Amino acid sequence: VADYDDLNLTSVVCRVDAGDRSFLFTGDMEKKAENDLIAAGADLSADVLKVGHHGASTSSTADFLTEVDPVCSVISVGEGNSYGHPTAATLERLNGYGPVYRTDLLGEIRITTDGVSLWVESDNGEPEPLGQHLEPADVVVVLMGDQDGGQSFGRYAQ
């Protein structure tokens, strides 16, 4: 949307649509780029938000969250990181937008959809249904983050 000097602002932002569900991956995007996307009229609405910049206070502004309006969020962040991510301010802003899943607490997080329902599971827990069960052949899987704060995603039919 704009040219930036700060590399965090040049993060690739990717929205993945699967049926009636959508996922928004924001990399290390910060407030300025969020505001530029809003001003450009980008469709930022998504059911699942990968929170920007590991939950830093410079990302996931109130205006941005209003535009996205996620059902749940994932923060990819390393346990005990020296930056103090995610910040209390970011967690407070996410309050009211459904559950927040953190890789520092849960390990790898997998969000699964058939295009209608969502399921969340992690290395440290059983699948948590956010919808009714459907046959595995109908499922698309999106992988988001790991305990060390690495970020990746893949989309494939099971």
C-alpha positions in Angstrom: 0.0 0.0 0.0 2.9 2.3 0.7 6.7 2.4 0.8 8.3 2.0 4.2 11.8 2.2 5.6 11.1 0.0 8.6 11.3 -3.7 7.6 8.5 -4.6 10.0 6.1 -2.5 8.0 7.0 -4.3 4.8 5.8 -7.7 6.2 3.7 -9.7 3.8 0.1 -9.6 4.8 -1.9 -12.6 3.6 -5.6 -13.4 3.9 -6.5 -17.0 3.2 -10.2 -17.8 2.5 -11.5 -21.3 2.9 -15.2 -21.5 2.3 -17.0 -19.1 4.6 -13.9 -18.8 6.9 -10.9 -16.6 6.6 -7.5 -16.3 8.2 -5.4 -13.1 8.3 -1.6 -13.4 8.6 0.1 -10.1 9.5 3.8 -10.9 9.9 5.5 -8.1 11.9 3.1 -5.4 10.6 2.8 -2.4 12.9 0.3 0.5 13.4 1.3 2.6 10.4 0.9 -0.2 7.9 -2.4 -1.3 9.7 -3.7 2.3 9.3 -2.6 2.4 5.6 -4.5 -0.8 4.9 -7.6 0.5 6.6 -7.3 3.8 4.7 -6.9 1.9 1.4 -10.2 0.1 2.1 -8.7 -3.4 2.2 -11.0 -6.2 3.3 -9.4 -7.1 6.6 -12.3 -9.1 8.1 -11.2 -12.5 9.2 -12.3 -15.3 11.6 -8.7 -16.0 12.7 -6.1 -13.4 13.2 -2.4 -14.1 13.5 -1.5 -11.2 15.7 1.2 -8.9 14.4 4.7 -8.6 15.6 4.5 -11.4 18.3 1.9 -9.3 20.3 4.1 -6.2 20.5 2.4 -3.0 21.7 3.0 -1.5 18.2 0.6 -3.9 16.5 -3.0 -4.9 16.6 -4.4 -1.5 17.3 -8.0 -1.0 18.4 -9.0 0.4 14.9 -7.3 -2.6 13.2 -9.0 -5.1 15.5 -12.4 -3.4 14.8 -11.8 -4.0 11.1 -10.7 -7.6 11.4 -13.2 -8.5 14.1 -11.7 -12.0 14.7 -13.4 -15.0 16.3 -10.0 -16.0 17.8 -6.4 -14.9 17.6 -3.0 -16.6 17.6 0.1 -15.0 19.0 3.3 -16.7 17.7 5.9 -15.9 20.4 8.8 -17.5 22.1 8.6 -18.4 25.7 10.4 -16.0 28.0 11.5 -13.8 25.1 13.6 -10.7 26.0 11.1 -8.3 24.4 8.3 -9.1 26.9 5.9 -10.1 24.1 3.0 -10.3 24.1 2.5 -7.0 25.9 -0.3 -6.5 28.4 -1.7 -3.7 26.3 -2.0 -6.0 23.2 -3.7 -8.7 25.3 -6.1 -6.1 26.7 -7.0 -4.9 23.2 -7.7 -8.5 22.1 -10.1 -8.9 25.0 -13.6 -9.3 23.6 -12.5 -10.8 20.3 -12.7 -14.5 21.4 -9.9 -16.7 22.7 -6.3 -15.9 22.3 -4.0 -18.8 21.6 -0.3 -18.3 22.4 2.6 -20.5 21.2 4.7 -19.7 24.3 2.0 -21.4 26.4 0.6 -24.0 24.0 3.4 -24.9 21.6 2.4 -25.4 17.9 -1.2 -24.3 17.3 -3.3 -25.9 14.5 -6.6 -24.3 13.4 -8.7 -26.5 11.2 -11.7 -25.6 9.1 -14.1 -27.3 6.7 -15.1 -23.9 5.4 -17.9 -23.6 7.9 -16.7 -24.7 11.4 -13.3 -24.1 13.1 -11.4 -26.4 15.5 -8.3 -25.4 17.4 -5.7 -27.8 18.8 -2.1 -27.5 20.1 0.8 -29.6 21.2 -0.5 -29.2 24.8 -4.1 -30.0 24.5 -7.0 -31.7 22.9 -8.9 -30.2 19.9 -11.2 -27.4 21.0 -14.3 -27.3 18.8 -15.5 -23.9 17.7 -18.1 -25.7 15.6 -19.7 -29.1 14.9 -17.6 -32.1 13.9 -17.4 -33.0 10.2 -15.5 -35.8 8.5 -11.7 -35.3 8.2 -11.9 -35.4 4.4 -13.8 -32.1 4.5 -11.1 -30.3 6.5 -8.6 -27.7 5.5 -5.7 -27.3 8.0 -3.8 -24.1 8.7 -0.6 -24.3 10.8 0.3 -21.2 12.8 3.5 -20.6 14.7 5.6 -22.7 17.0 6.8 -22.4 20.6 10.0 -20.6 19.5 8.1 -17.8 17.8 8.7 -19.0 14.3 5.8 -18.3 11.9 4.6 -20.5 9.1 1.3 -21.6 7.6 0.2 -24.2 5.2 -3.1 -25.1 3.6 -3.9 -28.6 2.5 -6.8 -31.0 2.4 -6.6 -33.9 4.8 
